[in-house]
């Protein structure tokens, strides 16, 4: 029976290291006990986040390095991560973007607390970190003459210089909702 690659959810380099250290001396392409191969998923360049100190960043990078070099393959959820892994490690990851289910529209309800009616805004959802490029979005939106509002849903673990800068960049049409 052919072996399959089992994507292993590894949101940070540290998780990838743990997966690899479970079998520290195994050779590449060796079948695991479950009959599949390890393939950690890269979701973000966690070591770049400002919330981590020097030693935490080092540990995340070491885990990332161990995970990439000792796994059967790597899955990247974005083209940016795909390019990063290939340039840094010389490994071509498999690109598998995250998906979402499309749900039918609902009548506006909860959005009214921000003065919104339903078709009067542009929405972005995600963590508020530099990797997401919200500063580019806010800058571009500030140049557009429109009655639409820009709604930014998401947060970060704590207020940072980046968050403060985004707030300063935003005009009165930008709404930060925090986590919903």
Secondary structure as GFF3:
##gff-version 3
##sequence-region A 1 180
A	DSSP	beta_strand	4	8	.	.	.	ID=ss1
A	DSSP	alpha_helix	13	21	.	.	.	ID=ss2
A	DSSP	beta_strand	36	42	.	.	.	ID=ss3
A	DSSP	three_ten_helix	46	48	.	.	.	ID=ss4
A	DSSP	alpha_helix	54	70	.	.	.	ID=ss5
A	DSSP	beta_strand	73	76	.	.	.	ID=ss6
A	DSSP	alpha_helix	79	89	.	.	.	ID=ss7
A	DSSP	beta_strand	94	95	.	.	.	ID=ss8
A	DSSP	three_ten_helix	110	114	.	.	.	ID=ss9
A	DSSP	beta_strand	121	125	.	.	.	ID=ss10
A	DSSP	three_ten_helix	130	132	.	.	.	ID=ss11
A	DSSP	alpha_helix	134	142	.	.	.	ID=ss12
A	DSSP	beta_strand	149	153	.	.	.	ID=ss13
A	DSSP	alpha_helix	161	169	.	.	.	ID=ss14
A	DSSP	beta_strand	174	178	.	.	.	ID=ss15
###
